[in-house]
């Protein structure tokens, strides 16, 4: 129970955390402490949590290589530790969710946080004219992408809910969160939501998923001019001012990778772009190639296959919901810098762990097989030998 309470407390505390921290504050220290306690508690409580942690063993090797390369190249140690922090936070969150005695409470707390931040961002908007305003301008925290996590949590809990009132409430939460994602006017977030929903639909009903995809593609072809105008107004397509800076930083990042393709530049690596020294880029794939090279990037990708195999063991329709949510969040993480967020990363870890805890419960202890019942004699009940 303590593991669950620590995890729930950490998630609720994120409501008071800044988007971009400027040093350690009491709320941040409290949050990190609760995440640590929840992770350690989950690790000690169940073998399933320890198995999930063992699955992340390649990450430990990749971080060790990254730290060694960074040290040899003289990269700042402080930045190297900051680079390694998200992986530790994800592992702690995964253990906390997998070892929680009440995983539905953890998912409920995460949903409450995502719904609260999404609602704040919508309420503060002076107008719903998405061609002129974005919800992130009024509550910048939602740019971390956790509304996508909230959509998944609400959909997952909806699939498991039985009461009509609860299902109605979760349906309304999904509607609010989907609208909040649209109102962020974030291309990566909207793309992630669309791809996740399409994959979930395809996995549940392949024919319907293909039909929806084909109709959407046909509409885009037929109404190309209108679609481009809508994209230019809503998603700022064609406006190079919004992407030039990111293209330059990603390009420089890949140039450094080409120079050091095997092991990368190491943890703590930095470079200058547009007069600013940056330690991350707005693309998770390019970031890993730059800092960890081909070897480290391959090590980081290995646990994803293990987690996917666990998800494939789940029956429909929860399997479709899990894989659709995973794609939705991963697409945004790849296209943004949210993979460095100190509060989103453990939130994603707890979401994964709690979901697996609910759909893949711990294997029950083996019960000795009873000796078959003997035939009844003279109307007496059959006797059963107890091992």
C-alpha positions as CSV (number, residue, x, y, z in Angstrom):
1,X,0.0,0.0,0.0
2,X,2.9,2.4,0.8
3,X,4.2,2.0,-2.8
4,X,0.8,3.0,-4.1
5,X,0.5,6.0,-1.8
6,X,4.0,7.2,-2.7
7,X,3.3,6.9,-6.4
8,X,0.0,8.6,-6.1
9,X,1.5,11.4,-4.0
10,X,4.3,11.9,-6.5
11,X,1.9,12.2,-9.4
12,X,-0.4,14.7,-7.6
13,X,2.6,16.7,-6.6
14,X,3.4,17.3,-10.3
15,X,0.6,19.9,-10.3
16,X,2.8,22.1,-8.3
17,X,6.0,21.6,-10.3
18,X,7.4,24.0,-12.8
19,X,7.7,23.1,-16.5
20,X,11.4,24.1,-16.6
21,X,13.1,23.9,-13.2
22,X,15.7,26.4,-12.2
23,X,17.6,24.5,-9.6
24,X,16.3,22.2,-6.9
25,X,13.3,23.4,-4.9
26,X,11.4,21.8,-2.0
27,X,8.5,20.6,-4.3
28,X,11.0,19.1,-6.8
29,X,13.0,17.4,-4.0
30,X,9.8,16.0,-2.5
31,X,8.7,14.8,-5.9
32,X,12.0,13.0,-6.6
33,X,12.0,11.5,-3.1
34,X,8.4,10.1,-3.5
35,X,9.3,8.7,-7.0
36,X,12.4,7.1,-5.4
37,X,10.5,5.6,-2.5
38,X,7.7,4.3,-4.8
39,X,10.3,2.7,-7.2
40,X,12.2,1.1,-4.4
41,X,9.0,-0.1,-2.7
42,X,7.8,-1.7,-6.0
43,X,11.2,-3.3,-6.5
44,X,11.1,-4.9,-3.0
45,X,7.5,-5.8,-3.1
46,X,7.1,-7.9,-6.3
47,X,9.2,-10.1,-8.5
48,X,7.4,-8.7,-11.5
49,X,8.9,-5.3,-10.8
50,X,12.3,-6.8,-10.5
51,X,11.8,-8.6,-13.8
52,X,10.9,-5.3,-15.5
53,X,14.0,-3.7,-14.1
54,X,16.1,-6.6,-15.4
55,X,14.6,-6.0,-18.7
56,X,16.2,-2.5,-18.7
57,X,19.6,-3.9,-18.0
58,X,20.9,-2.8,-21.5
59,X,20.2,0.8,-20.5
60,X,22.7,0.4,-17.7
61,X,25.3,-0.7,-20.1
62,X,24.5,2.1,-22.5
63,X,24.7,4.7,-19.7
64,X,28.0,3.3,-18.5
65,X,29.4,3.5,-22.1
66,X,28.0,7.0,-22.4
67,X,29.5,8.1,-19.2
68,X,32.9,6.6,-20.1
69,X,32.9,8.3,-23.5
70,X,31.8,11.6,-22.0
71,X,34.5,11.5,-19.4
72,X,37.2,10.7,-22.0
73,X,36.0,13.7,-24.1
74,X,35.9,16.0,-21.1
75,X,32.2,16.6,-21.1
76,X,30.8,18.4,-18.0
77,X,30.0,15.9,-15.3
78,X,27.0,17.8,-14.0
79,X,25.4,17.7,-17.5
80,X,26.2,14.0,-17.8
81,X,24.3,13.3,-14.6
82,X,21.4,15.4,-15.8
83,X,21.4,13.4,-19.1
84,X,21.3,10.1,-17.2
85,X,18.4,11.2,-14.8
86,X,15.4,10.6,-17.2
87,X,16.4,6.9,-17.6
88,X,16.6,6.4,-13.8
89,X,13.3,8.2,-13.3
90,X,11.6,5.9,-15.9
91,X,13.0,2.8,-14.3
92,X,11.8,4.0,-10.9
93,X,8.4,4.8,-12.3
94,X,8.1,1.4,-14.0
95,X,9.0,-0.4,-10.8
96,X,6.5,1.7,-8.8
97,X,3.6,1.0,-11.2
98,X,4.4,-2.7,-11.6
99,X,4.7,-3.2,-7.9
100,X,1.8,-1.1,-6.8
101,X,-0.9,-2.9,-4.8
102,X,-3.6,-0.6,-6.2
103,X,-2.4,0.1,-9.8
104,X,-5.8,1.6,-10.7
105,X,-5.2,4.3,-8.1
106,X,-1.9,5.2,-9.8
107,X,-3.6,5.4,-13.2
108,X,-6.5,7.4,-11.7
109,X,-4.0,9.9,-10.1
110,X,-2.2,10.3,-13.4
111,X,-5.5,10.9,-15.2
112,X,-6.5,13.5,-12.7
113,X,-3.2,15.4,-13.1
114,X,-3.5,15.3,-16.9
115,X,-7.1,16.3,-16.9
116,X,-6.4,19.2,-14.4
117,X,-3.5,20.6,-16.5
118,X,-5.5,20.2,-19.8
119,X,-8.6,22.0,-18.2
120,X,-6.4,24.8,-17.0
121,X,-4.9,25.3,-20.4
122,X,-8.4,25.4,-22.0
123,X,-10.0,27.7,-19.4
124,X,-7.2,30.3,-19.7
125,X,-7.6,30.6,-23.5
126,X,-9.2,33.9,-24.3
127,X,-10.8,32.5,-27.5
128,X,-11.2,29.1,-29.2
129,X,-9.9,30.5,-32.5
130,X,-7.1,28.0,-32.9
131,X,-5.8,29.8,-36.0
132,X,-4.6,32.6,-33.7
133,X,-4.0,31.1,-30.2
134,X,-2.7,28.0,-28.7
135,X,-3.6,26.5,-25.3
136,X,0.1,26.1,-24.5
137,X,0.5,29.9,-24.4
138,X,-1.7,30.0,-21.4
139,X,-0.5,26.9,-19.5
140,X,2.9,26.0,-21.0
141,X,3.1,22.9,-19.0
142,X,1.0,20.9,-21.4
143,X,3.7,21.1,-24.0
144,X,5.3,18.2,-22.2
145,X,2.8,16.0,-23.8
146,X,1.1,14.4,-20.8
147,X,-2.4,15.1,-22.2
148,X,-1.6,12.2,-24.5
149,X,-0.8,10.1,-21.5
150,X,-4.1,11.2,-20.0
151,X,-6.0,10.1,-23.1
152,X,-4.5,6.6,-22.8
153,X,-5.2,6.3,-19.1
154,X,-8.9,7.4,-19.6
155,X,-9.3,4.9,-22.5
156,X,-7.6,2.1,-20.6
157,X,-9.7,2.6,-17.5
158,X,-12.9,3.0,-19.7
159,X,-12.2,-0.5,-21.2
160,X,-12.1,-2.0,-17.7
161,X,-14.9,0.0,-16.1
162,X,-18.2,-1.6,-15.4
163,X,-20.4,1.0,-13.9
164,X,-22.4,3.3,-16.2
165,X,-21.6,6.5,-14.2
166,X,-17.8,5.7,-14.2
167,X,-17.8,5.0,-17.9
168,X,-19.7,8.2,-18.6
169,X,-17.2,10.2,-16.6
170,X,-14.2,8.6,-18.3
171,X,-15.8,9.2,-21.7
172,X,-16.2,12.9,-20.8
173,X,-12.5,12.9,-19.7
174,X,-11.4,11.5,-23.0
175,X,-13.4,14.2,-24.9
176,X,-11.8,17.0,-22.8
177,X,-8.3,15.6,-23.2
178,X,-8.6,15.1,-27.0
179,X,-9.9,18.6,-27.4
180,X,-7.0,19.8,-25.2
181,X,-4.5,18.0,-27.5
182,X,-6.1,19.6,-30.6
183,X,-5.9,23.0,-28.8
184,X,-2.2,22.7,-28.2
185,X,-1.7,23.2,-31.9
186,X,1.4,21.0,-31.6
187,X,2.1,19.1,-34.8
188,X,3.8,16.3,-32.9
189,X,1.0,15.9,-30.4
190,X,-1.7,15.9,-32.9
191,X,0.2,13.5,-35.2
192,X,0.8,11.2,-32.2
193,X,-2.9,11.3,-31.3
194,X,-4.1,10.5,-34.8
195,X,-1.6,7.6,-35.3
196,X,-2.4,6.1,-31.9
197,X,-6.1,6.2,-32.5
198,X,-5.7,4.8,-36.0
199,X,-3.5,1.9,-34.8
200,X,-5.9,1.1,-32.0
201,X,-8.8,1.0,-34.4
202,X,-6.9,-1.2,-36.9
203,X,-5.9,-3.7,-34.2
204,X,-9.5,-4.0,-32.9
205,X,-11.1,-4.1,-36.4
206,X,-8.6,-4.3,-39.2
207,X,-11.1,-3.8,-42.0
208,X,-12.6,-0.7,-40.4
209,X,-9.1,0.7,-39.6
210,X,-8.0,0.2,-43.3
211,X,-11.3,1.8,-44.4
212,X,-10.9,4.8,-42.2
213,X,-7.2,5.3,-43.3
214,X,-8.2,4.9,-47.0
215,X,-11.1,7.4,-46.7
216,X,-8.8,9.9,-44.9
217,X,-6.1,9.5,-47.6
218,X,-8.7,10.0,-50.3
219,X,-10.1,13.1,-48.7
220,X,-6.6,14.6,-48.5
221,X,-6.0,13.9,-52.2
222,X,-9.4,15.3,-53.3
223,X,-9.3,18.4,-51.1
224,X,-5.5,19.0,-51.2
225,X,-5.8,22.8,-51.5
226,X,-8.3,23.0,-48.6
227,X,-6.3,20.7,-46.4
228,X,-3.1,22.7,-47.0
229,X,-4.9,25.9,-46.2
230,X,-6.2,24.4,-43.0
231,X,-2.8,23.0,-42.1
232,X,-1.2,26.4,-42.8
233,X,-3.6,28.2,-40.6
234,X,-3.9,25.6,-37.8
235,X,-0.6,23.7,-37.8
236,X,1.6,26.4,-39.3
237,X,2.5,24.2,-42.2
238,X,4.8,26.1,-44.6
239,X,5.9,28.6,-42.0
240,X,9.6,27.9,-41.9
241,X,10.1,30.3,-39.0
242,X,8.7,27.7,-36.6
243,X,10.9,24.9,-37.8
244,X,14.2,26.4,-39.0
245,X,15.7,26.5,-35.6
246,X,14.9,22.9,-34.9
247,X,16.1,21.8,-38.3
248,X,19.4,23.5,-37.7
249,X,19.9,21.9,-34.3
250,X,19.0,18.5,-35.5
251,X,21.3,18.9,-38.5
252,X,24.2,19.9,-36.3
253,X,23.4,17.0,-34.0
254,X,23.6,14.5,-36.9
255,X,26.8,16.1,-38.1
256,X,28.4,15.3,-34.7
257,X,27.0,11.7,-35.0
258,X,28.6,11.3,-38.4
259,X,31.9,12.2,-36.9
260,X,31.5,9.8,-34.0
261,X,29.1,7.1,-35.2
262,X,30.0,4.1,-33.1
263,X,29.9,5.4,-29.5
264,X,28.7,9.0,-30.0
265,X,29.8,12.1,-28.1
266,X,28.9,10.7,-24.7
267,X,26.8,11.9,-21.8
268,X,27.2,15.6,-21.0
269,X,27.9,16.5,-24.7
270,X,26.8,20.0,-25.7
271,X,27.1,22.2,-28.8
272,X,26.2,25.7,-29.8
273,X,23.4,26.6,-32.2
274,X,22.1,30.1,-32.9
275,X,24.2,31.5,-30.1
276,X,22.9,29.1,-27.5
277,X,24.6,26.1,-25.9
278,X,22.2,23.1,-26.0
279,X,22.4,19.7,-24.4
280,X,19.4,18.2,-26.2
281,X,17.6,18.5,-29.5
282,X,13.9,18.3,-30.5
283,X,14.2,14.7,-31.8
284,X,14.8,11.7,-29.5
285,X,16.3,9.5,-32.3
286,X,18.8,12.2,-33.3
287,X,19.6,12.8,-29.6
288,X,20.5,9.2,-28.9
289,X,22.5,8.8,-32.1
290,X,24.5,12.0,-31.1
291,X,25.2,11.1,-27.5
292,X,25.3,7.3,-27.6
293,X,26.1,6.4,-31.2
294,X,24.9,3.2,-32.9
295,X,26.0,0.9,-30.1
296,X,24.3,2.8,-27.3
297,X,21.1,3.5,-29.4
298,X,20.8,-0.2,-30.1
299,X,21.1,-1.0,-26.4
300,X,18.4,1.6,-25.6
301,X,16.0,0.0,-28.2
302,X,16.4,-3.5,-26.8
303,X,13.9,-3.3,-23.9
304,X,11.2,-1.9,-26.1
305,X,10.9,-5.3,-27.7
306,X,10.4,-7.0,-24.3
307,X,7.7,-4.5,-23.3
308,X,6.0,-4.9,-26.7
309,X,6.0,-8.7,-26.2
310,X,4.3,-8.3,-22.9
311,X,1.6,-6.0,-24.5
312,X,1.0,-8.6,-27.2
313,X,0.1,-11.2,-24.5
314,X,-3.0,-9.0,-23.6
315,X,-6.3,-9.9,-25.0
316,X,-8.3,-7.5,-27.2
317,X,-9.5,-4.7,-26.9
318,X,-7.0,-3.8,-24.1
319,X,-4.1,-4.8,-26.3
320,X,-5.2,-2.3,-29.0
321,X,-5.6,0.4,-26.3
322,X,-2.1,-0.3,-24.9
323,X,-0.3,-0.4,-28.2
324,X,-2.2,2.6,-29.6
325,X,-1.3,4.6,-26.5
326,X,2.3,3.6,-26.7
327,X,2.6,4.7,-30.3
328,X,0.8,8.0,-29.5
329,X,3.2,8.9,-26.7
330,X,6.3,7.6,-28.5
331,X,5.6,9.6,-31.7
332,X,5.4,12.8,-29.6
333,X,8.6,11.9,-27.7
334,X,10.4,11.4,-30.9
335,X,9.3,14.7,-32.4
336,X,9.8,16.9,-29.3
337,X,12.2,17.3,-26.4
338,X,9.7,15.9,-23.8
339,X,11.9,12.8,-23.3
340,X,14.0,15.1,-21.1
341,X,11.0,16.2,-18.9
342,X,11.7,15.3,-15.3
343,X,8.0,14.9,-14.4
344,X,6.7,13.3,-17.7
345,X,9.3,10.5,-17.8
346,X,8.4,8.9,-14.4
347,X,4.7,9.5,-15.2
348,X,5.1,7.4,-18.4
349,X,7.0,4.7,-16.5
350,X,4.3,4.5,-13.8
351,X,1.6,4.3,-16.6
352,X,3.4,1.4,-18.3
353,X,4.0,-0.4,-15.0
354,X,0.5,0.0,-13.6
355,X,-1.1,-1.1,-16.9
356,X,1.0,-4.2,-17.0
357,X,0.3,-4.9,-13.4
358,X,-3.5,-4.9,-14.2
359,X,-3.4,-6.9,-17.3
360,X,-0.6,-9.3,-16.4
361,X,-1.1,-10.1,-12.8
362,X,1.5,-12.0,-10.8
363,X,1.4,-15.7,-11.3
364,X,-0.4,-17.4,-8.5
365,X,1.6,-19.8,-6.3
366,X,1.4,-23.4,-7.4
367,X,-1.1,-25.5,-5.5
368,X,-0.4,-29.2,-5.1
369,X,-2.6,-31.3,-7.1
370,X,-5.2,-33.2,-5.1
371,X,-5.5,-37.0,-5.4
372,X,-8.6,-37.8,-7.6
373,X,-11.7,-38.5,-5.7
374,X,-12.5,-42.2,-5.0
375,X,-15.8,-43.7,-6.0
376,X,-18.5,-43.4,-3.4
377,X,-19.4,-46.6,-1.6
378,X,-22.9,-47.5,-0.3
379,X,-24.2,-44.0,-0.9
380,X,-21.4,-42.3,1.0
381,X,-19.8,-39.2,-0.4
382,X,-16.5,-39.6,-2.3
383,X,-13.4,-39.2,-0.2
384,X,-10.7,-36.8,-1.3
385,X,-7.1,-37.2,-0.2
386,X,-5.5,-33.9,0.8
387,X,-1.9,-33.5,0.0
